[in-house]
Amino acid sequence: MRRVLGVALVVAAIAAIALWLLRPAPAPEPEKAPNLSRFERAFERNHLRLSTLPAYRERLEGLPRAEARNAIQALAAKGMHRLGDDRLRLRTLLVGRMLEGLDVSTCSAMVTGKQNETVHDAALLVLDPDSLEQWVDLSFEAAAAELEARPVAAPNATQIQLALQALFDAASEADRERLRQALANLGDQPPLEACWAARTTYAAVPGLDAQASAILARELARP
């Protein structure tokens, strides 16, 4: 069951979001410019801070802008699970907001690895300004954590299984088996089912008991 979340949901959803996050922003349309401009400012502010780290200077200093973005995006995706419990709970909340704000077909594409530029742009634009800045800040923290190779908490199989059971128990009796089956093979689900399962998971995790919430938030963030 660990592989259910670790591969089907985590890799599809998080890799897609990471690719969206730090790629060059699209040319702003008039009604979208404020959010995209805020994204650029948040990126530059965090990039400046990241560039002061010795590990950054060793590995990334001097790269052209596009290559630096690609490298930071990869670091963010790999390093997210290295963050502390509170930051990972925030990440879960922010991803949940993205999923809730998207239409079903776009939500499904994001969580099943079928992302494209349209999906990326939609995910960017559904976040409110404060959430967008929180997400950029969080992702740069993850990039720094990966650069510094910070240690990662490693729950054992029993702890993960208990956390998953808490997730299923939080669902209504009618939805419990539906969620279990959808997460078992998310990539093959119809769009409505894939999106429902992802939204349900991300909505439930922050409200679980502290241990289950922390374990699943970290599992959802694993590369």
DRENMIRO-232404 format. One record per residue: residue number from 1; residue in three letters; x, z, y of N, C-alpha, C in turn. Coordinates in nm, 2 decimals, padded with zeros to 4 digits. Atoms other than C-alpha are relative to their C-alpha. Example, Ala and Ser with C-alpha at 12.3 -4.5 7.8 and 13.67 -1.06 7.14 Angstrom:
! residues 2
(pt 1, "ALA", (00.09, 00.00, -00.12), (01.23, 00.78, -00.45), (00.09, 00.00, 00.12))
(pt 2, "SER", (-00.09, 00.00, -00.11), (01.37, 00.71, -00.11), (-00.08, 00.08, 00.11))
END
This chain:
! residues 223
(pt 1, "MET", (00.08, 00.00, -00.12), (00.00, 00.00, 00.00), (00.09, 00.00, 00.13))
(pt 2, "ARG", (-00.09, 00.01, -00.12), (00.30, 00.05, 00.23), (00.03, -00.14, 00.04))
(pt 3, "ARG", (-00.03, 00.14, -00.03), (00.37, -00.32, 00.20), (-00.12, -00.06, 00.07))
(pt 4, "VAL", (00.12, 00.06, -00.07), (00.01, -00.39, 00.31), (00.02, 00.01, 00.15))
(pt 5, "LEU", (-00.02, -00.02, -00.14), (00.08, -00.24, 00.65), (00.13, -00.06, 00.05))
(pt 6, "GLY", (-00.14, 00.03, -00.04), (00.45, -00.31, 00.66), (00.02, -00.15, 00.01))
(pt 7, "VAL", (-00.02, 00.15, -00.01), (00.42, -00.69, 00.60), (-00.12, -00.07, 00.06))
(pt 8, "ALA", (00.11, 00.08, -00.04), (00.07, -00.82, 00.64), (-00.05, 00.03, 00.14))
(pt 9, "LEU", (00.05, -00.04, -00.13), (-00.04, -00.63, 00.95), (00.11, 00.01, 00.10))
(pt 10, "VAL", (-00.10, -00.03, -00.09), (00.28, -00.52, 01.11), (00.08, -00.12, 00.05))
(pt 11, "VAL", (-00.08, 00.12, -00.03), (00.49, -00.83, 01.09), (-00.08, -00.10, 00.08))
(pt 12, "ALA", (00.08, 00.10, -00.07), (00.21, -01.06, 01.19), (-00.03, 00.04, 00.14))
(pt 13, "ALA", (00.04, -00.04, -00.13), (00.08, -00.86, 01.48), (00.12, 00.03, 00.09))
(pt 14, "ILE", (-00.10, -00.05, -00.09), (00.40, -00.71, 01.62), (00.10, -00.11, 00.03))
(pt 15, "ALA", (-00.09, 00.12, -00.03), (00.62, -01.02, 01.58), (-00.07, -00.09, 00.10))
(pt 16, "ALA", (00.07, 00.09, -00.09), (00.36, -01.22, 01.76), (00.00, 00.06, 00.14))
(pt 17, "ILE", (00.00, -00.06, -00.14), (00.33, -00.97, 02.05), (00.14, 00.00, 00.05))
(pt 18, "ALA", (-00.14, 00.00, -00.05), (00.71, -00.94, 02.07), (00.04, -00.14, 00.06))
(pt 19, "LEU", (-00.03, 00.14, -00.04), (00.74, -01.32, 02.10), (-00.07, -00.03, 00.14))
(pt 20, "TRP", (00.07, 00.02, -00.13), (00.48, -01.32, 02.38), (00.07, 00.08, 00.11))
(pt 21, "LEU", (-00.04, -00.09, -00.11), (00.63, -01.03, 02.57), (00.11, -00.04, 00.09))
(pt 22, "LEU", (-00.12, 00.02, -00.08), (00.97, -01.14, 02.68), (00.04, -00.15, 00.01))
(pt 23, "ARG", (-00.03, 00.14, -00.02), (00.95, -01.51, 02.67), (-00.03, -00.03, 00.15))
(pt 24, "PRO", (00.02, 00.04, -00.14), (00.95, -01.69, 03.01), (-00.15, 00.00, 00.03))
(pt 25, "ALA", (00.14, 00.00, -00.03), (00.62, -01.63, 03.18), (-00.05, -00.15, 00.04))
(pt 26, "PRO", (00.05, 00.13, -00.03), (00.39, -01.94, 03.22), (-00.01, -00.02, 00.15))
(pt 27, "ALA", (00.03, 00.02, -00.14), (00.34, -02.10, 03.56), (-00.13, 00.06, 00.04))
(pt 28, "PRO", (00.12, -00.07, -00.03), (00.09, -01.88, 03.73), (-00.11, -00.08, 00.06))
(pt 29, "GLU", (00.12, 00.05, -00.07), (-00.26, -02.00, 03.81), (-00.04, 00.10, 00.11))
(pt 30, "PRO", (00.03, -00.09, -00.12), (-00.40, -01.86, 04.14), (-00.06, 00.13, -00.04))
(pt 31, "GLU", (00.07, -00.12, 00.03), (-00.63, -01.61, 03.98), (00.08, 00.09, -00.10))
(pt 32, "LYS", (-00.08, -00.07, 00.09), (-00.36, -01.50, 03.73), (00.13, 00.05, 00.06))
(pt 33, "ALA", (-00.14, -00.02, -00.06), (-00.06, -01.48, 03.96), (00.03, 00.15, 00.01))
(pt 34, "PRO", (-00.04, -00.14, -00.01), (-00.08, -01.10, 04.03), (00.05, 00.06, -00.12))
(pt 35, "ASN", (-00.05, -00.06, 00.12), (-00.05, -01.00, 03.67), (00.13, -00.06, -00.05))
(pt 36, "LEU", (-00.13, 00.06, 00.05), (00.22, -01.25, 03.59), (00.11, 00.04, 00.09))
(pt 37, "SER", (-00.10, -00.05, -00.09), (00.41, -01.15, 03.90), (00.05, 00.14, -00.03))
(pt 38, "ARG", (-00.03, -00.14, 00.04), (00.39, -00.79, 03.79), (00.08, 00.00, -00.12))
(pt 39, "PHE", (-00.08, 00.01, 00.12), (00.52, -00.89, 03.45), (00.15, -00.03, 00.04))
(pt 40, "GLU", (-00.13, 00.04, -00.04), (00.82, -01.06, 03.61), (00.08, 00.12, 00.07))
(pt 41, "ARG", (-00.07, -00.11, -00.07), (00.90, -00.76, 03.83), (00.04, 00.11, -00.10))
(pt 42, "ALA", (-00.03, -00.10, 00.10), (00.87, -00.52, 03.54), (00.12, -00.04, -00.09))
(pt 43, "PHE", (-00.11, 00.05, 00.08), (01.10, -00.74, 03.33), (00.13, 00.02, 00.07))
(pt 44, "GLU", (-00.13, -00.01, -00.07), (01.37, -00.76, 03.60), (00.04, 00.14, 00.02))
(pt 45, "ARG", (-00.03, -00.14, -00.02), (01.35, -00.39, 03.67), (00.06, 00.06, -00.13))
(pt 46, "ASN", (-00.04, -00.06, 00.13), (01.39, -00.30, 03.30), (00.13, -00.07, -00.05))
(pt 47, "HIS", (-00.12, 00.07, 00.04), (01.65, -00.57, 03.24), (00.13, 00.05, 00.07))
(pt 48, "LEU", (-00.11, -00.06, -00.08), (01.87, -00.43, 03.52), (00.04, 00.13, -00.07))
(pt 49, "ARG", (-00.03, -00.13, 00.06), (01.85, -00.08, 03.36), (00.07, -00.02, -00.14))
(pt 50, "LEU", (-00.06, 00.03, 00.13), (01.92, -00.22, 03.01), (00.15, -00.05, 00.01))
(pt 51, "SER", (-00.13, 00.06, -00.01), (02.22, -00.41, 03.13), (00.12, 00.10, 00.03))
(pt 52, "THR", (-00.10, -00.10, -00.02), (02.40, -00.08, 03.22), (00.05, 00.06, -00.13))
(pt 53, "LEU", (-00.05, -00.06, 00.12), (02.43, 00.02, 02.86), (00.12, -00.07, -00.06))
(pt 54, "PRO", (-00.12, 00.06, 00.06), (02.77, -00.03, 02.70), (-00.03, -00.10, -00.11))
(pt 55, "ALA", (00.03, 00.09, 00.11), (02.61, -00.19, 02.39), (-00.05, -00.13, 00.05))
(pt 56, "TYR", (00.05, 00.13, -00.06), (02.43, -00.44, 02.61), (00.12, -00.08, 00.05))
(pt 57, "ARG", (-00.12, 00.08, -00.05), (02.76, -00.54, 02.78), (00.08, -00.06, -00.11))
(pt 58, "GLU", (-00.08, 00.05, 00.11), (02.93, -00.58, 02.45), (-00.07, -00.12, -00.07))
(pt 59, "ARG", (00.07, 00.10, 00.08), (02.66, -00.80, 02.30), (-00.07, -00.11, 00.08))
(pt 60, "LEU", (00.09, 00.10, -00.07), (02.45, -00.97, 02.57), (00.05, -00.04, 00.14))
(pt 61, "GLU", (-00.04, 00.03, -00.14), (02.64, -00.97, 02.90), (00.05, -00.14, 00.01))
(pt 62, "GLY", (-00.04, 00.14, -00.03), (02.69, -01.32, 03.04), (-00.08, -00.11, -00.07))
(pt 63, "LEU", (00.09, 00.10, 00.06), (02.42, -01.49, 02.83), (-00.09, -00.06, 00.11))
(pt 64, "PRO", (00.10, 00.06, -00.09), (02.20, -01.74, 03.02), (-00.13, 00.07, -00.01))
(pt 65, "ARG", (00.13, -00.08, 00.00), (01.86, -01.60, 03.12), (-00.09, -00.02, -00.12))
(pt 66, "ALA", (00.09, 00.03, 00.11), (01.66, -01.78, 02.85), (00.06, 00.07, -00.13))
(pt 67, "GLU", (-00.06, -00.06, 00.12), (01.91, -01.66, 02.58), (-00.01, 00.15, 00.00))
(pt 68, "ALA", (00.01, -00.14, -00.01), (01.91, -01.31, 02.71), (-00.14, 00.05, -00.03))
(pt 69, "ARG", (00.13, -00.04, 00.04), (01.53, -01.30, 02.69), (-00.03, -00.01, -00.15))
(pt 70, "ASN", (00.02, 00.01, 00.14), (01.53, -01.42, 02.34), (00.07, 00.11, -00.08))
(pt 71, "ALA", (-00.07, -00.11, 00.07), (01.79, -01.16, 02.24), (-00.07, 00.13, 00.02))
(pt 72, "ILE", (00.07, -00.13, -00.03), (01.60, -00.88, 02.41), (-00.13, 00.01, -00.07))
(pt 73, "GLN", (00.12, 00.00, 00.08), (01.28, -00.99, 02.25), (00.02, 00.04, -00.15))
(pt 74, "ALA", (-00.03, -00.04, 00.14), (01.44, -00.97, 01.91), (00.04, 00.14, -00.02))
(pt 75, "LEU", (-00.04, -00.14, 00.01), (01.59, -00.63, 01.98), (-00.12, 00.09, 00.01))
(pt 76, "ALA", (00.13, -00.08, -00.02), (01.25, -00.50, 02.10), (-00.08, 00.00, -00.13))
(pt 77, "ALA", (00.08, 00.01, 00.13), (01.08, -00.62, 01.78), (00.07, 00.09, -00.11))
(pt 78, "LYS", (-00.07, -00.08, 00.10), (01.35, -00.46, 01.56), (00.01, 00.15, 00.03))
(pt 79, "GLY", (-00.03, -00.14, -00.03), (01.39, -00.14, 01.75), (-00.13, 00.08, 00.03))
(pt 80, "MET", (00.12, -00.08, -00.04), (01.02, -00.04, 01.82), (-00.02, 00.12, -00.09))
(pt 81, "HIS", (00.02, -00.11, 00.09), (01.01, 00.18, 01.51), (00.10, 00.11, 00.02))
(pt 82, "ARG", (-00.10, -00.11, -00.03), (01.31, 00.38, 01.64), (-00.05, 00.09, 00.11))
(pt 83, "LEU", (00.04, -00.09, -00.11), (01.11, 00.53, 01.92), (-00.07, 00.13, -00.05))
(pt 84, "GLY", (00.07, -00.13, 00.04), (00.96, 00.88, 01.92), (-00.14, -00.01, -00.02))
(pt 85, "ASP", (00.14, 00.00, 00.04), (00.62, 00.97, 01.80), (-00.10, -00.03, 00.12))
(pt 86, "ASP", (00.09, 00.02, -00.11), (00.46, 00.99, 02.14), (00.00, -00.14, 00.05))
(pt 87, "ARG", (-00.01, 00.14, -00.04), (00.59, 00.65, 02.24), (-00.06, -00.10, -00.09))
(pt 88, "LEU", (00.06, 00.09, 00.10), (00.47, 00.49, 01.92), (-00.15, 00.02, 00.00))
(pt 89, "ARG", (00.14, -00.01, -00.02), (00.13, 00.64, 01.97), (-00.05, -00.08, 00.12))
(pt 90, "LEU", (00.04, 00.08, -00.11), (00.12, 00.48, 02.31), (00.00, -00.15, -00.04))
(pt 91, "ARG", (-00.01, 00.14, 00.04), (00.23, 00.15, 02.16), (-00.13, -00.04, -00.08))
(pt 92, "THR", (00.12, 00.02, 00.08), (-00.06, 00.18, 01.91), (-00.12, -00.02, 00.09))
(pt 93, "LEU", (00.11, 00.01, -00.10), (-00.30, 00.23, 02.20), (00.00, -00.13, 00.07))
(pt 94, "LEU", (-00.01, 00.12, -00.07), (-00.17, -00.06, 02.39), (-00.03, -00.13, -00.08))
(pt 95, "VAL", (00.03, 00.11, 00.09), (-00.18, -00.30, 02.10), (-00.15, 00.00, -00.03))
(pt 96, "GLY", (00.15, -00.01, 00.01), (-00.54, -00.18, 02.04), (-00.07, -00.06, 00.11))
(pt 97, "ARG", (00.07, 00.06, -00.12), (-00.63, -00.27, 02.39), (00.02, -00.15, 00.00))
(pt 98, "MET", (-00.02, 00.15, 00.01), (-00.48, -00.62, 02.34), (-00.10, -00.06, -00.09))
(pt 99, "LEU", (00.09, 00.05, 00.10), (-00.68, -00.67, 02.03), (-00.15, 00.00, 00.04))
(pt 100, "GLU", (00.13, -00.01, -00.05), (-01.00, -00.55, 02.18), (-00.04, -00.10, 00.11))
(pt 101, "GLY", (00.02, 00.09, -00.11), (-00.96, -00.77, 02.48), (-00.01, -00.15, -00.03))
(pt 102, "LEU", (00.00, 00.14, 00.04), (-00.92, -01.09, 02.29), (-00.12, -00.05, -00.07))
(pt 103, "ASP", (00.11, 00.05, 00.08), (-01.19, -01.31, 02.14), (00.05, 00.00, -00.14))
(pt 104, "VAL", (-00.03, -00.02, 00.15), (-01.21, -01.31, 01.76), (00.11, -00.10, -00.05))
(pt 105, "SER", (-00.09, 00.09, 00.05), (-01.02, -01.63, 01.70), (00.14, 00.02, 00.05))
(pt 106, "THR", (-00.13, -00.03, -00.06), (-00.73, -01.54, 01.93), (00.05, 00.13, -00.06))
(pt 107, "CYS", (-00.04, -00.13, 00.06), (-00.72, -01.18, 01.79), (00.05, -00.03, -00.14))
(pt 108, "SER", (-00.04, 00.03, 00.14), (-00.71, -01.32, 01.43), (00.13, -00.07, 00.00))
(pt 109, "ALA", (-00.13, 00.08, 00.00), (-00.43, -01.57, 01.52), (00.12, 00.10, 00.03))
(pt 110, "MET", (-00.10, -00.09, -00.03), (-00.23, -01.29, 01.67), (00.05, 00.09, -00.12))
(pt 111, "VAL", (-00.03, -00.09, 00.10), (-00.25, -01.06, 01.37), (00.03, -00.06, -00.14))
(pt 112, "THR", (-00.02, 00.07, 00.12), (-00.21, -01.33, 01.10), (00.12, -00.09, 00.01))
(pt 113, "GLY", (-00.12, 00.08, -00.01), (00.11, -01.49, 01.23), (-00.03, -00.15, 00.04))
(pt 114, "LYS", (00.04, 00.14, -00.04), (-00.07, -01.80, 01.37), (00.01, -00.01, 00.16))
(pt 115, "GLN", (-00.01, -00.01, -00.14), (00.04, -01.73, 01.73), (00.05, -00.13, 00.06))
(pt 116, "ASN", (-00.06, 00.12, -00.08), (00.11, -02.01, 01.99), (-00.01, 00.04, 00.14))
(pt 117, "GLU", (00.00, -00.03, -00.14), (00.14, -02.03, 02.36), (-00.13, 00.05, 00.06))
(pt 118, "THR", (00.13, -00.04, -00.05), (-00.23, -02.00, 02.42), (-00.03, 00.15, -00.04))
(pt 119, "VAL", (00.02, -00.14, 00.05), (-00.24, -01.68, 02.21), (00.08, 00.10, 00.08))
(pt 120, "HIS", (-00.09, -00.08, -00.08), (00.06, -01.54, 02.39), (-00.05, 00.03, 00.14))
(pt 121, "ASP", (00.04, -00.01, -00.14), (-00.08, -01.61, 02.73), (-00.13, 00.09, 00.01))
(pt 122, "ALA", (00.12, -00.08, 00.00), (-00.42, -01.46, 02.64), (00.03, 00.15, -00.02))
(pt 123, "ALA", (-00.04, -00.14, 00.02), (-00.25, -01.14, 02.51), (00.05, 00.06, 00.13))
(pt 124, "LEU", (-00.06, -00.05, -00.13), (-00.06, -01.11, 02.84), (-00.11, 00.03, 00.10))
(pt 125, "LEU", (00.10, -00.01, -00.11), (-00.37, -01.15, 03.05), (-00.11, 00.10, -00.02))
(pt 126, "VAL", (00.11, -00.10, 00.02), (-00.61, -00.91, 02.88), (00.04, 00.14, 00.04))
(pt 127, "LEU", (-00.05, -00.13, -00.04), (-00.39, -00.61, 02.97), (-00.03, 00.03, 00.15))
(pt 128, "ASP", (00.01, -00.04, -00.14), (-00.47, -00.42, 03.29), (00.14, 00.02, 00.05))
(pt 129, "PRO", (-00.14, -00.01, -00.06), (-00.17, -00.40, 03.53), (00.08, 00.12, -00.05))
(pt 130, "ASP", (-00.07, -00.12, 00.05), (-00.08, -00.04, 03.43), (00.04, -00.02, -00.14))
(pt 131, "SER", (-00.04, 00.02, 00.14), (-00.09, -00.12, 03.06), (00.11, -00.10, -00.02))
(pt 132, "LEU", (-00.10, 00.10, 00.01), (00.11, -00.43, 03.11), (00.14, 00.06, 00.03))
(pt 133, "GLU", (-00.13, -00.05, -00.03), (00.39, -00.24, 03.28), (00.04, 00.11, -00.10))
(pt 134, "GLN", (-00.03, -00.09, 00.11), (00.37, 00.03, 03.01), (00.06, -00.07, -00.11))
(pt 135, "TRP", (-00.04, 00.07, 00.11), (00.41, -00.23, 02.75), (00.14, -00.06, 00.02))
(pt 136, "VAL", (-00.14, 00.05, -00.03), (00.72, -00.39, 02.92), (00.10, 00.11, -00.01))
(pt 137, "ASP", (-00.09, -00.11, 00.00), (00.87, -00.05, 02.97), (00.03, 00.05, -00.15))
(pt 138, "LEU", (-00.02, -00.04, 00.14), (00.81, 00.04, 02.60), (00.08, -00.09, -00.07))
(pt 139, "SER", (-00.07, 00.10, 00.08), (00.95, -00.28, 02.47), (00.15, 00.01, 00.04))
(pt 140, "PHE", (-00.14, -00.01, -00.03), (01.27, -00.24, 02.67), (00.06, 00.13, -00.05))
(pt 141, "GLU", (-00.05, -00.12, 00.07), (01.30, 00.12, 02.54), (00.04, -00.03, -00.15))
(pt 142, "ALA", (-00.03, 00.03, 00.14), (01.28, -00.03, 02.19), (00.13, -00.09, -00.01))
(pt 143, "ALA", (-00.12, 00.08, 00.00), (01.55, -00.29, 02.28), (00.12, 00.09, 00.01))
(pt 144, "ALA", (-00.12, -00.09, -00.02), (01.78, -00.01, 02.40), (00.02, 00.08, -00.13))
(pt 145, "ALA", (-00.01, -00.07, 00.12), (01.70, 00.19, 02.08), (00.07, -00.08, -00.11))
(pt 146, "GLU", (-00.07, 00.08, 00.10), (01.81, -00.10, 01.87), (00.14, -00.02, 00.03))
(pt 147, "LEU", (-00.14, 00.01, -00.04), (02.12, -00.16, 02.07), (00.09, 00.12, -00.04))
(pt 148, "GLU", (-00.07, -00.13, 00.03), (02.22, 00.20, 02.02), (-00.01, 00.05, -00.14))
(pt 149, "ALA", (00.02, -00.03, 00.14), (02.11, 00.20, 01.66), (-00.04, 00.15, -00.02))
(pt 150, "ARG", (00.05, -00.13, 00.02), (01.91, 00.52, 01.70), (-00.06, 00.03, -00.14))
(pt 151, "PRO", (00.06, -00.02, 00.14), (01.81, 00.69, 01.37), (-00.15, -00.01, 00.00))
(pt 152, "VAL", (00.14, 00.02, 00.02), (01.47, 00.62, 01.23), (-00.05, 00.10, -00.10))
(pt 153, "ALA", (00.06, -00.09, 00.09), (01.24, 00.87, 01.07), (-00.05, -00.08, -00.12))
(pt 154, "ALA", (00.04, 00.07, 00.12), (01.17, 00.78, 00.71), (-00.09, 00.08, -00.09))
(pt 155, "PRO", (00.09, -00.08, 00.09), (00.86, 00.93, 00.55), (00.01, -00.05, -00.14))
(pt 156, "ASN", (-00.01, 00.05, 00.13), (00.85, 00.92, 00.18), (-00.13, -00.06, -00.05))
(pt 157, "ALA", (00.12, 00.07, 00.04), (00.60, 00.73, -00.03), (-00.12, 00.08, -00.01))
(pt 158, "THR", (00.12, -00.09, 00.00), (00.37, 01.03, -00.08), (-00.05, 00.02, 00.13))
(pt 159, "GLN", (00.05, -00.02, -00.14), (00.35, 01.09, 00.29), (-00.07, -00.12, 00.05))
(pt 160, "ILE", (00.07, 00.12, -00.05), (00.27, 00.73, 00.36), (-00.13, -00.02, -00.07))
(pt 161, "GLN", (00.12, 00.02, 00.07), (00.01, 00.72, 00.09), (-00.11, 00.10, 00.06))
(pt 162, "LEU", (00.10, -00.10, -00.05), (-00.16, 01.04, 00.23), (-00.04, -00.05, 00.14))
(pt 163, "ALA", (00.04, 00.05, -00.13), (-00.15, 00.89, 00.58), (-00.10, -00.12, -00.01))
(pt 164, "LEU", (00.09, 00.11, 00.03), (-00.31, 00.57, 00.45), (-00.14, 00.05, -00.04))
(pt 165, "GLN", (00.13, -00.05, 00.04), (-00.58, 00.77, 00.28), (-00.07, 00.06, 00.12))
(pt 166, "ALA", (00.07, -00.05, -00.12), (-00.65, 00.95, 00.61), (-00.06, -00.11, 00.08))
(pt 167, "LEU", (00.05, 00.11, -00.07), (-00.69, 00.61, 00.77), (-00.13, -00.05, -00.07))
(pt 168, "PHE", (00.13, 00.05, 00.07), (-00.95, 00.50, 00.50), (-00.11, 00.11, 00.01))
(pt 169, "ASP", (00.10, -00.11, -00.01), (-01.12, 00.84, 00.52), (-00.07, 00.00, 00.13))
(pt 170, "ALA", (00.06, 00.01, -00.14), (-01.17, 00.79, 00.89), (-00.11, -00.10, 00.02))
(pt 171, "ALA", (00.10, 00.11, -00.01), (-01.37, 00.48, 00.83), (-00.13, 00.05, -00.06))
(pt 172, "SER", (00.13, -00.04, 00.06), (-01.74, 00.51, 00.74), (00.00, -00.04, -00.14))
(pt 173, "GLU", (00.01, 00.03, 00.15), (-01.83, 00.50, 00.37), (-00.02, -00.15, -00.02))
(pt 174, "ALA", (00.03, 00.14, 00.01), (-01.97, 00.15, 00.42), (00.12, -00.09, 00.03))
(pt 175, "ASP", (-00.11, 00.08, -00.04), (-01.65, 00.02, 00.58), (00.13, 00.03, -00.07))
(pt 176, "ARG", (-00.12, -00.04, 00.06), (-01.39, 00.20, 00.37), (00.06, -00.11, -00.09))
(pt 177, "GLU", (-00.05, 00.10, 00.09), (-01.36, -00.06, 00.09), (00.03, -00.13, 00.07))
(pt 178, "ARG", (-00.02, 00.12, -00.07), (-01.40, -00.34, 00.33), (00.14, 00.00, 00.07))
(pt 179, "LEU", (-00.13, -00.01, -00.07), (-01.09, -00.22, 00.53), (00.11, -00.01, -00.10))
(pt 180, "ARG", (-00.10, 00.00, 00.10), (-00.89, -00.16, 00.22), (00.03, -00.14, -00.05))
(pt 181, "GLN", (-00.02, 00.14, 00.05), (-00.95, -00.51, 00.09), (00.05, -00.09, 00.11))
(pt 182, "ALA", (-00.05, 00.09, -00.10), (-00.89, -00.68, 00.42), (00.15, 00.02, 00.03))
(pt 183, "LEU", (-00.14, -00.03, -00.03), (-00.56, -00.50, 00.48), (00.09, -00.04, -00.12))
(pt 184, "ALA", (-00.08, 00.04, 00.12), (-00.45, -00.59, 00.12), (00.04, -00.14, 00.01))
(pt 185, "ASN", (-00.04, 00.14, 00.00), (-00.44, -00.96, 00.21), (-00.05, -00.05, 00.14))
(pt 186, "LEU", (00.06, 00.03, -00.14), (-00.49, -00.99, 00.59), (00.01, -00.15, 00.03))
(pt 187, "GLY", (-00.03, 00.14, -00.04), (-00.34, -01.34, 00.62), (-00.10, -00.10, -00.06))
(pt 188, "ASP", (00.10, 00.09, 00.06), (-00.61, -01.49, 00.39), (-00.14, 00.03, 00.04))
(pt 189, "GLN", (00.14, -00.03, -00.04), (-00.91, -01.33, 00.56), (-00.05, -00.10, 00.10))
(pt 190, "PRO", (00.06, 00.07, -00.11), (-01.15, -01.52, 00.78), (00.02, 00.06, 00.13))
(pt 191, "PRO", (-00.04, -00.06, -00.13), (-01.09, -01.47, 01.15), (-00.08, 00.13, 00.03))
(pt 192, "LEU", (00.08, -00.12, -00.03), (-01.38, -01.22, 01.19), (00.05, 00.12, -00.07))
(pt 193, "GLU", (-00.04, -00.11, 00.08), (-01.26, -01.01, 00.91), (00.14, 00.05, 00.03))
(pt 194, "ALA", (-00.13, -00.03, -00.03), (-00.89, -01.02, 01.00), (00.01, 00.08, 00.13))
(pt 195, "CYS", (00.00, -00.07, -00.13), (-00.96, -00.92, 01.36), (-00.07, 00.13, -00.01))
(pt 196, "TRP", (00.07, -00.13, 00.01), (-01.20, -00.65, 01.26), (00.09, 00.10, -00.07))
(pt 197, "ALA", (-00.08, -00.09, 00.07), (-00.95, -00.50, 01.02), (00.12, 00.05, 00.09))
(pt 198, "ALA", (-00.11, -00.04, -00.09), (-00.67, -00.50, 01.28), (-00.05, 00.09, 00.11))
(pt 199, "ARG", (00.06, -00.09, -00.11), (-00.89, -00.36, 01.56), (-00.04, 00.14, -00.06))
(pt 200, "THR", (00.04, -00.13, 00.06), (-01.03, -00.09, 01.32), (00.13, 00.09, -00.02))
(pt 201, "THR", (-00.12, -00.07, 00.03), (-00.68, 00.01, 01.22), (00.06, 00.06, 00.12))
(pt 202, "TYR", (-00.07, -00.04, -00.13), (-00.53, 00.03, 01.57), (-00.09, 00.10, 00.07))
(pt 203, "ALA", (00.09, -00.09, -00.07), (-00.84, 00.21, 01.70), (00.00, 00.14, -00.07))
(pt 204, "ALA", (00.01, -00.12, 00.08), (-00.83, 00.47, 01.42), (00.13, 00.09, 00.00))
(pt 205, "VAL", (-00.13, -00.07, 00.01), (-00.46, 00.56, 01.41), (00.02, 00.11, 00.10))
(pt 206, "PRO", (-00.02, -00.10, -00.10), (-00.44, 00.75, 01.74), (-00.08, 00.13, -00.02))
(pt 207, "GLY", (00.09, -00.12, 00.01), (-00.73, 00.98, 01.64), (00.02, 00.07, -00.13))
(pt 208, "LEU", (-00.03, -00.07, 00.12), (-00.59, 01.08, 01.30), (00.07, 00.13, 00.02))
(pt 209, "ASP", (-00.07, -00.12, -00.02), (-00.43, 01.42, 01.24), (00.15, -00.04, 00.04))
(pt 210, "ALA", (-00.13, 00.04, -00.06), (-00.08, 01.44, 01.40), (00.10, -00.06, -00.09))
(pt 211, "GLN", (-00.10, 00.06, 00.09), (00.12, 01.37, 01.09), (-00.04, -00.14, -00.04))
(pt 212, "ALA", (00.05, 00.13, 00.04), (-00.09, 01.08, 00.97), (00.02, -00.10, 00.11))
(pt 213, "SER", (-00.01, 00.09, -00.12), (-00.10, 00.93, 01.32), (00.14, -00.04, 00.02))
(pt 214, "ALA", (-00.14, 00.03, -00.02), (00.28, 00.96, 01.36), (00.05, -00.10, -00.10))
(pt 215, "ILE", (-00.05, 00.08, 00.11), (00.35, 00.81, 01.02), (-00.05, -00.15, 00.01))
(pt 216, "LEU", (00.05, 00.14, -00.01), (00.12, 00.51, 01.06), (00.04, -00.07, 00.12))
(pt 217, "ALA", (-00.04, 00.07, -00.13), (00.21, 00.44, 01.42), (00.14, -00.05, -00.02))
(pt 218, "ARG", (-00.13, 00.05, 00.02), (00.57, 00.41, 01.30), (00.00, -00.11, -00.10))
(pt 219, "GLU", (00.01, 00.11, 00.09), (00.48, 00.20, 01.00), (-00.05, -00.13, 00.06))
(pt 220, "LEU", (00.05, 00.12, -00.07), (00.28, -00.04, 01.22), (00.10, -00.06, 00.09))
(pt 221, "ALA", (-00.11, 00.06, -00.09), (00.59, -00.08, 01.44), (00.12, -00.05, -00.07))
(pt 222, "ARG", (-00.12, 00.05, 00.07), (00.83, -00.16, 01.17), (00.02, -00.15, 00.00))
(pt 223, "PRO", (-00.02, 00.15, 00.00), (00.99, -00.51, 01.18), (-00.02, -00.06, -00.14))
END
